[in-house]
Amino acid sequence: MPPLVGLIANPAAAHDIRRLSGHSSIVDNQEKVRILRRVLFGLQAAGVTEAVAMPDHYGLATAAASVSGVRIAVRLVEMGLAQDETDSTRAAQAMAGEGCACIVTLGGDGTNRAVAKGCGDTPLLAISTGTNNVIPEPVEGTIAGLAAGLFARGLVPASAAARATKRLEVTRAGVMIETALVDIAASSAPFLGARAVTDIASLTRLWLAQAMPGCIGLAAIGAHLSPLSPFEDGALMLDLAEPGAPPASVRVLTPIAPGNVERIAVRSWRRLAIGEAAAITTLPCVLALDGERALYLGEAEAPTTVRVTWNGPRLLDTRAILDFAARYGLFVAREP
């Protein structure tokens, strides 16, 4: 059976209010088409002949494949569109069910969170085109396609190509109800609104699965306070300053959004061990998952906790794949 690669490009990624009202660049859908096209050329060069893509109202994958020179067969997952994150989840489920060797994603942390809900053990190669981009890499599309193709053909072993990731899990009354890959923020603002987190003053507590200097967004608060590697056990929990609470113990200089650097007040912080449950005690609140408000918890809510596990998606490391390929001569054709 020829290798099959999945393609999930989120047409809504990088279009939320944080980019539209801020100082950052917007990756428009025409650019996503061009990136996808370069991915296809990379896959094709690596010997992949077929890809399956998520449909969308913009027709990103179809447009990417509709130029001369693209010989790889691209077909769409047969599915209805809800025009929300569940499209990415259902597409990933279908691709995993079809036996895709890997799934290439275009989006940010929110897109990859949605894909991770459906991909199972199928690894992701995540290309950064979103607003928050801690999980995805800023990798050129041709290179991403080439790496994904080499992996899909079985030329690079999973031990050299893929790594495990952590996941933050929200559990209510013993049942997991939501997940996040990078951060969960509890907000005192009692509404979902435009979903994107823009009012840092409303945040009361923050959980981070990783916090590496050089990132931007909520994870950068922890990164500049107590760095936590994505390869390291545990999570970071921060209590932020709020009205009526004890004064902040520190103020952390944080790049909270493109072009926006603030001093964020933090009252306390500590590490959480893998599997350790931290109770959500300030109710009512809204939980923002990977930068987007997603879950309202009322005052009469059953006990709800957050914990970190190693149950996140497997991520393909583009550089590791290409390094392996170069060291073992996979790019070199010997003349007869």
C-alpha positions as CSV (number, residue, x, y, z in Angstrom):
1,M,0.0,0.0,0.0
2,P,1.5,3.4,-1.0
3,P,2.2,5.8,1.8
4,L,-0.6,8.3,2.6
5,V,-0.1,11.7,4.2
6,G,-2.9,13.9,5.7
7,L,-3.1,17.6,5.2
8,I,-5.1,19.9,7.6
9,A,-5.0,23.6,6.9
10,N,-7.1,25.8,9.1
11,P,-8.5,28.7,7.0
12,A,-9.4,30.6,10.2
13,A,-6.0,30.4,11.8
14,A,-4.2,33.8,12.4
15,H,-7.4,35.7,11.8
16,D,-8.6,36.3,15.4
17,I,-8.9,39.6,17.1
18,R,-5.4,39.5,18.6
19,R,-3.9,39.7,15.1
20,L,-6.5,41.9,13.6
21,S,-6.1,44.5,16.4
22,G,-2.4,44.1,17.1
23,H,0.9,44.6,15.3
24,S,1.4,41.1,13.9
25,S,1.4,39.8,10.3
26,I,-1.6,37.9,9.0
27,V,-1.0,34.7,7.1
28,D,-3.9,35.0,4.6
29,N,-5.5,32.1,2.8
30,Q,-3.6,32.8,-0.4
31,E,-0.4,32.3,1.5
32,K,-1.7,29.1,3.0
33,V,-2.4,27.8,-0.5
34,R,1.2,28.6,-1.5
35,I,2.5,26.9,1.6
36,L,0.4,23.8,1.0
37,R,1.6,23.8,-2.6
38,R,5.2,23.7,-1.5
39,V,4.3,20.9,0.9
40,L,2.9,18.9,-2.0
41,F,6.1,19.5,-4.0
42,G,8.2,18.3,-1.1
43,L,6.0,15.2,-0.6
44,Q,6.2,14.5,-4.3
45,A,10.0,14.8,-4.3
46,A,10.2,12.3,-1.4
47,G,8.2,9.8,-3.4
48,V,4.8,10.2,-1.9
49,T,2.0,9.8,-4.6
50,E,-1.2,10.4,-2.6
51,A,-2.4,12.8,0.1
52,V,-5.8,13.2,1.7
53,A,-6.9,16.7,2.8
54,M,-9.5,18.4,5.0
55,P,-12.1,20.2,3.0
56,D,-12.9,23.8,3.8
57,H,-15.0,26.7,2.5
58,Y,-12.0,28.3,0.9
59,G,-10.8,25.2,-0.9
60,L,-7.2,25.5,0.2
61,A,-6.0,22.0,-0.7
62,T,-7.8,22.0,-4.0
63,A,-6.3,25.3,-5.0
64,A,-2.8,24.2,-3.9
65,A,-3.0,21.1,-6.1
66,S,-4.4,22.9,-9.2
67,V,-1.2,23.9,-10.9
68,S,1.0,22.2,-13.4
69,G,3.8,20.2,-11.9
70,V,1.8,18.9,-9.0
71,R,1.5,15.2,-9.8
72,I,0.6,13.9,-6.3
73,A,-3.0,12.9,-6.1
74,V,-4.9,15.0,-3.6
75,R,-8.4,13.9,-2.5
76,L,-10.7,15.4,0.2
77,V,-12.0,13.7,3.3
78,E,-15.7,13.0,2.8
79,M,-17.3,15.0,5.6
80,G,-19.7,17.8,6.3
81,L,-18.3,21.2,7.5
82,A,-19.3,22.7,10.9
83,Q,-17.0,25.8,10.2
84,D,-15.4,25.4,13.7
85,E,-12.6,23.4,15.3
86,T,-14.5,20.2,15.2
87,D,-13.8,20.1,11.4
88,S,-10.1,19.6,12.2
89,T,-10.8,16.9,14.8
90,R,-13.1,14.9,12.6
91,A,-10.7,15.2,9.6
92,A,-7.9,13.9,11.8
93,Q,-10.0,11.0,13.0
94,A,-10.7,10.1,9.3
95,M,-7.0,10.4,8.4
96,A,-6.0,8.2,11.3
97,G,-8.6,5.7,10.3
98,E,-7.3,5.6,6.8
99,G,-3.8,4.8,8.0
100,C,-2.1,8.1,7.2
101,A,1.6,7.8,8.1
102,C,1.5,11.4,9.4
103,I,-0.6,14.6,9.2
104,V,0.8,17.9,8.1
105,T,-1.0,20.8,9.8
106,L,-1.1,24.5,9.0
107,G,-2.3,26.6,12.0
108,G,-1.4,27.5,15.5
109,D,-1.7,26.0,19.0
110,G,-5.5,26.0,18.7
111,T,-5.5,24.1,15.4
112,N,-3.1,21.5,16.7
113,R,-5.1,21.1,19.9
114,A,-8.2,20.3,17.8
115,V,-6.2,17.9,15.5
116,A,-4.7,16.2,18.5
117,K,-8.2,15.3,19.8
118,G,-8.7,13.1,16.7
119,C,-5.3,11.9,15.4
120,G,-4.6,9.2,18.0
121,D,-1.1,7.8,17.5
122,T,-0.7,9.4,14.0
123,P,2.2,11.9,14.4
124,L,1.8,15.5,13.4
125,L,4.2,17.8,11.4
126,A,3.0,21.2,12.5
127,I,3.7,24.3,10.4
128,S,3.3,27.6,12.1
129,T,0.6,29.8,10.6
130,G,-1.5,30.7,13.7
131,T,-1.7,33.4,16.3
132,N,-0.1,31.4,19.1
133,N,2.7,29.2,17.7
134,V,4.4,27.3,20.6
135,I,3.7,23.8,19.2
136,P,4.1,24.4,15.4
137,E,7.5,25.1,13.8
138,P,8.3,28.1,11.6
139,V,9.4,25.6,8.9
140,E,9.3,26.3,5.1
141,G,6.6,24.3,3.3
142,T,9.0,22.5,0.9
143,I,11.2,21.3,3.7
144,A,8.1,20.2,5.8
145,G,6.8,18.2,2.8
146,L,10.2,16.6,2.2
147,A,10.5,15.6,5.8
148,A,6.9,14.3,6.0
149,G,7.5,12.3,2.8
150,L,10.7,10.6,4.0
151,F,8.9,9.6,7.2
152,A,5.8,8.4,5.5
153,R,7.8,6.1,3.2
154,G,9.4,4.5,6.3
155,L,12.9,5.8,5.4
156,V,13.4,7.4,8.8
157,P,12.4,5.5,11.9
158,A,10.0,6.9,14.4
159,S,12.6,6.7,17.1
160,A,14.7,9.3,15.2
161,A,11.8,11.4,13.8
162,A,9.0,11.7,16.5
163,R,8.8,12.8,20.1
164,A,6.1,12.6,22.7
165,T,4.5,15.7,24.0
166,K,2.6,16.7,27.2
167,R,-1.0,17.5,27.5
168,L,-3.0,19.5,30.1
169,E,-6.2,17.7,31.0
170,V,-9.3,19.2,32.6
171,T,-11.2,16.7,34.6
172,R,-14.7,17.2,36.2
173,A,-16.1,14.6,38.6
174,G,-13.5,12.1,37.5
175,V,-14.2,12.5,33.7
176,M,-11.8,14.3,31.3
177,I,-13.8,17.0,29.6
178,E,-11.2,19.2,27.8
179,T,-7.5,19.3,26.9
180,A,-4.8,21.8,25.9
181,L,-1.3,21.4,24.6
182,V,0.4,24.5,25.9
183,D,-1.6,26.5,28.4
184,I,-4.9,26.8,30.3
185,A,-5.9,30.1,31.8
186,A,-8.7,30.7,34.3
187,S,-10.5,34.0,33.7
188,S,-12.9,35.8,36.0
189,A,-14.7,37.3,33.0
190,P,-18.0,35.2,32.9
191,F,-18.4,35.0,29.2
192,L,-16.8,33.3,26.1
193,G,-17.1,36.5,24.0
194,A,-14.8,36.6,21.0
195,R,-12.9,33.6,22.5
196,A,-9.4,35.0,22.1
197,V,-7.8,36.0,25.4
198,T,-7.1,39.7,25.3
199,D,-7.7,41.0,28.9
200,I,-4.8,39.7,30.9
201,A,-6.1,41.5,34.0
202,S,-9.0,39.0,34.2
203,L,-6.8,36.0,34.5
204,T,-6.5,34.4,37.9
205,R,-4.6,31.2,37.4
206,L,-2.4,29.8,34.6
207,W,-1.2,26.2,33.9
208,L,1.6,25.7,31.4
209,A,2.8,22.4,29.9
210,Q,5.9,24.1,28.6
211,A,7.4,27.6,29.0
212,M,10.6,28.2,27.0
213,P,12.2,31.6,26.6
214,G,11.7,32.8,23.0
215,C,7.9,32.0,22.9
216,I,5.2,34.6,22.9
217,G,1.8,34.7,24.6
218,L,0.7,33.4,28.0
219,A,3.5,30.7,28.0
220,A,6.0,33.6,28.0
221,I,5.0,34.6,31.5
222,G,6.2,31.3,32.8
223,A,9.1,31.2,30.4
224,H,10.6,34.4,31.9
225,L,9.9,33.3,35.4
226,S,10.7,29.6,35.7
227,P,11.6,28.0,32.3
228,L,10.1,24.6,31.6
229,S,11.2,22.5,28.7
230,P,8.7,20.6,26.5
231,F,11.0,17.5,27.1
232,E,10.9,17.9,30.9
233,D,8.4,16.2,33.3
234,G,5.7,18.4,34.9
235,A,3.8,21.6,34.4
236,L,4.0,25.1,35.8
237,M,1.1,26.7,37.8
238,L,1.0,30.4,38.3
239,D,-1.4,32.4,40.5
240,L,-1.8,35.9,38.9
241,A,-2.7,39.1,40.7
242,E,-6.4,39.8,41.0
243,P,-8.6,42.4,42.8
244,G,-8.8,41.8,46.5
245,A,-5.9,39.2,46.5
246,P,-2.6,39.7,48.2
247,P,-0.2,41.9,46.3
248,A,2.0,40.4,43.5
249,S,5.3,39.1,44.6
250,V,6.9,39.8,41.1
251,R,6.1,41.5,37.9
252,V,7.4,39.6,34.8
253,L,8.4,41.4,31.6
254,T,6.5,39.4,29.0
255,P,5.9,39.6,25.2
256,I,2.2,38.9,25.6
257,A,1.4,39.5,22.0
258,P,3.3,40.6,18.8
259,G,4.4,44.2,19.5
260,N,3.0,44.1,23.0
261,V,5.4,43.7,26.0
262,E,3.9,44.1,29.5
263,R,4.8,43.6,33.1
264,I,2.5,40.8,34.3
265,A,1.9,40.6,38.1
266,V,2.3,37.1,39.5
267,R,1.5,36.3,43.2
268,S,3.0,32.8,43.4
269,W,4.0,29.8,41.2
270,R,5.1,26.2,41.6
271,R,5.8,23.1,39.6
272,L,3.2,20.3,39.2
273,A,4.4,16.7,38.9
274,I,3.1,14.5,36.1
275,G,-0.4,13.3,37.0
276,E,-0.7,15.7,39.9
277,A,-4.2,17.2,40.0
278,A,-4.6,21.0,40.9
279,A,-8.2,22.0,41.8
280,I,-9.9,25.0,40.2
281,T,-11.1,26.9,43.2
282,T,-12.2,30.3,42.0
283,L,-15.7,29.9,40.5
284,P,-17.4,31.0,38.4
285,C,-14.7,31.2,35.7
286,V,-14.0,30.7,32.1
287,L,-11.2,28.4,31.0
288,A,-9.2,29.5,28.0
289,L,-7.5,26.5,26.3
290,D,-4.3,27.3,24.2
291,G,-5.4,30.9,24.0
292,E,-9.1,30.6,23.3
293,R,-12.0,30.8,25.8
294,A,-13.7,27.5,25.6
295,L,-15.3,26.3,28.8
296,Y,-17.5,28.1,31.4
297,L,-17.5,26.7,35.0
298,G,-20.4,27.8,37.2
299,E,-20.4,28.3,41.0
300,A,-22.2,24.9,41.5
301,E,-19.8,23.0,39.3
302,A,-18.7,19.6,40.3
303,P,-15.0,19.4,41.5
304,T,-12.8,20.3,38.5
305,T,-9.0,19.8,38.3
306,V,-6.2,20.3,35.9
307,R,-3.3,17.9,35.5
308,V,-0.4,17.3,33.0
309,T,0.3,14.0,31.4
310,W,2.5,12.7,28.5
311,N,-0.7,12.0,26.5
312,G,-0.2,14.7,23.9
313,P,0.3,14.0,20.2
314,R,3.5,12.8,18.7
315,L,5.3,15.6,16.9
316,L,7.7,15.1,14.0
317,D,11.0,16.9,14.2
318,T,11.8,18.2,10.7
319,R,15.5,18.9,11.5
320,A,15.9,15.5,13.0
321,I,14.4,13.8,10.0
322,L,16.5,15.7,7.5
323,D,19.7,15.1,9.6
324,F,19.0,11.4,9.7
325,A,18.4,11.4,5.9
326,A,21.6,13.2,5.2
327,R,23.7,11.0,7.5
328,Y,22.4,7.9,5.9
329,G,22.7,9.1,2.3
330,L,18.9,9.2,1.5
331,F,19.4,12.3,-0.6
332,V,22.2,10.8,-2.8
333,A,21.5,8.8,-5.9
334,R,24.5,6.7,-7.0
335,E,25.4,6.8,-10.7
336,P,25.5,3.4,-12.4
